Amino acid sequence: MTPKQAEILTAQMLTPFSDEPKSEAKYIVAHLAGCEPNRLLFSNADIKKEDIEAVVIKRRQGTPLQYILGSWWFYKYEFLVGEGVLVPRQDTEVLVEAALEFIEDIENPSVMDLCSGSGCIAISIAKEREDAQVTAAEKYNEAYEYLLKNINHNKANNVTPKLADVLDTPFGSFNLIVCNPPYIPLGDKEDLSKEVLSEPHTALFGGDDGLYFYKEISKNWKQSLKSNGILAFEVGINEAEDVAEILKANGFINIGFKNDIIGIQRVVFGTVNNV
Ligand SMILES: C[S@@+](CC[C@H](N)C(=O)[O-])C[C@H]1O[C@@H](n2cnc3c(N)ncnc32)[C@H](O)[C@@H]1O
């Protein structure tokens, strides 16, 4: 069938369980046609009903759309994704924007991205600032494989990947440390969708109160910041004040916040004066 017919059929099949069947159908048919969603109108591909059905079954089982597509756009770059790695979220782009602002006036800045996953934060910063040296630390092998693939895919030669547990001994000396840690409180598990629960739980849950990584990282990684260095976290909804308190309790000063595009406090940061 033509891509147009396939889009209509896919949207109908997705309707019972998708919030955005039309938009998803466009992505899926473009994926099957091997073109960009905005080029679908010009595609002559012959889409098979059984291929659509196979994708719809996966979606009904809760496989994230992005895993089916195999890649997703974040900030200005494409990231390869699949089972074992967190899909980059638009909410996280505010951390990249904040990071670029923080290092604006520093030549050859050194940046560490803790809990790097797909590498979306590290690679976006590195691509925007080719004079920066960015280190990206990730503990889990499956996610680390995606980090390596994405460094290669984006030709981000100024990113150094490290297979490392960020709860172990810190290392290096950085102008900026950024981190989007696992931050969902364990008790919120019941409220998560099937799609989110298909992503690695090691990327999602941050202990009983969601704050475990913020506490450990603020305490331990402070020593890896240069004088006037900044530690900047992405935070979950309603976690900003608690994370600000954690930073203060660990001696950080000039605490600040940045909102995401819908006005939620998403980034909390602080400075050290390690002289
Ligand atoms: C919320 S995800 C963020 C991924 C990516 N930075 C992003 O923004 O999309 C958290 C990441 O931390 C990794 N992680 C969890 N515990 C870790 C640890 N102890 N040390 C290093 N990485 C860890 C997870 O595997 C996951 O990739």
The ligand as an SDF file (V2000), in Angstrom:
LIG
                    3D

 27 29  0  0  0  0  0  0  0  0999 V2000
   18.2460    9.2090   33.9130 C   0  0  0  0  0  0  0  0  0  0  0  0
   19.4280    8.2930   32.9680 S   0  0  0  0  0  0  0  0  0  0  0  0
   20.1990    9.6220   32.0690 C   0  0  0  0  0  0  0  0  0  0  0  0
   20.8140    9.2050   30.7720 C   0  0  0  0  0  0  0  0  0  0  0  0
   21.2690   10.3940   29.8880 C   0  0  0  0  0  0  0  0  0  0  0  0
   22.2550   11.2020   30.5750 N   0  0  0  0  0  0  0  0  0  0  0  0
   20.0890   11.2450   29.5180 C   0  0  0  0  0  0  0  0  0  0  0  0
   19.9900   12.3760   30.0180 O   0  0  0  0  0  0  0  0  0  0  0  0
   19.2420   10.7980   28.7410 O   0  0  0  0  0  0  0  0  0  0  0  0
   20.5940    7.8310   34.1760 C   0  0  0  0  0  0  0  0  0  0  0  0
   21.7900    7.0410   33.6570 C   0  0  0  0  0  0  0  0  0  0  0  0
   22.6570    6.7360   34.7620 O   0  0  0  0  0  0  0  0  0  0  0  0
   23.1860    5.4450   34.6090 C   0  0  0  0  0  0  0  0  0  0  0  0
   23.5910    4.9980   35.9400 N   0  0  0  0  0  0  0  0  0  0  0  0
   22.8360    4.5030   36.9550 C   0  0  0  0  0  0  0  0  0  0  0  0
   23.5680    4.2560   38.0410 N   0  0  0  0  0  0  0  0  0  0  0  0
   24.8430    4.6070   37.7200 C   0  0  0  0  0  0  0  0  0  0  0  0
   26.0760    4.5990   38.4350 C   0  0  0  0  0  0  0  0  0  0  0  0
   26.1280    4.1820   39.7050 N   0  0  0  0  0  0  0  0  0  0  0  0
   27.1800    5.0490   37.8200 N   0  0  0  0  0  0  0  0  0  0  0  0
   27.1300    5.4770   36.5200 C   0  0  0  0  0  0  0  0  0  0  0  0
   26.0040    5.5100   35.7930 N   0  0  0  0  0  0  0  0  0  0  0  0
   24.8580    5.0860   36.3930 C   0  0  0  0  0  0  0  0  0  0  0  0
   22.0310    4.6760   34.0030 C   0  0  0  0  0  0  0  0  0  0  0  0
   22.4960    3.4930   33.3950 O   0  0  0  0  0  0  0  0  0  0  0  0
   21.4830    5.6950   33.0160 C   0  0  0  0  0  0  0  0  0  0  0  0
   22.1200    5.5990   31.7810 O   0  0  0  0  0  0  0  0  0  0  0  0
  1  2  1  0
  2  3  1  0
  2 10  1  0
  3  4  1  0
  4  5  1  0
  5  6  1  0
  5  7  1  0
  7  8  2  0
  7  9  1  0
 10 11  1  0
 11 12  1  0
 11 26  1  0
 12 13  1  0
 13 14  1  0
 13 24  1  0
 14 15  1  0
 14 23  1  0
 15 16  2  0
 16 17  1  0
 17 18  1  0
 17 23  2  0
 18 19  1  0
 18 20  2  0
 20 21  1  0
 21 22  2  0
 22 23  1  0
 24 25  1  0
 24 26  1  0
 26 27  1  0
M  CHG  2   2   1   9  -1
M  END
$$$$
